[in-house]
Amino acid sequence: MADQKEFQMTADGKKKLEAELEEYKTTKREEVIERIKIARSFGDLSENSEYESAKDEQAFVEGHIKELENMIRHAIVIDSEKVAADEISLGKTVTFQELPDEEPETYTIVGEAEADPFEGKISNESPIAKGLLGRKLGEEVTISTPGGDMTVKILEVK
C-alpha cells in the first residue's frame, strides 16, 4: 500500500476540520437524503432532474466526508510554541518586505487544508512559505516563485 500523505496543520486548523466533518455527517448528509426523498416522490426517476441533482450532491457530500476523515486521520499538528520565537514555522505569522522597496506583507503560514489567501493564510506548500520556513527574523531570503525569484527581508515573526 502506498504511503499516506500527512497533513501538517495547526491545532486550530484540525478543530475546524473536525467541526466541518461533523456538519457534513449530520446536517449536510440529512439535507441531501431529504432532497432525494422529495425528488423520488415526483415519479419517473429516469427523467427526474431533481433526483439526478440530489444524487450528484450526495456523491459530493460523501466524497468530502471521506476526504475530511482522511485529512484528520493523517493530521500532524505542529505546535509553533515549541519553535524558537524568531524562527518561522507552521502557525506563525511573518511580515516580510520584498527588496529593494516593496510594501511589507504579512501572512500566517498554515497547513494546506487551512490556507485562505484572502484571510492572509498561506499554505506551507506554497513557494513563499517553503522559502520562509526555518528562516529567522532579520534574514534576507531569495525565494523562487512561478513569477521568478524574489528577495525578501524578514521583518517580524510572531
Salt bridges, closest charged atoms under 4 A:
ASP12 OD2 - LYS16 NZ 3.60
GLU20 OE2 - HIS64 NE2 2.73
GLU23 OE2 - LYS28 NZ 3.84
GLU57 OE1 - ARG35 NH1 2.02
GLU62 OE2 - ARG29 NE 2.86
GLU67 OE1 - HIS64 ND1 3.65
GLU69 OE2 - LYS25 NZ 3.04
GLU87 OE1 - LYS136 NZ 3.18
GLU112 OE1 - LYS5 NZ 2.66
GLU119 OE1 - LYS121 NZ 3.80
GLU139 OE1 - ARG135 NH1 3.12
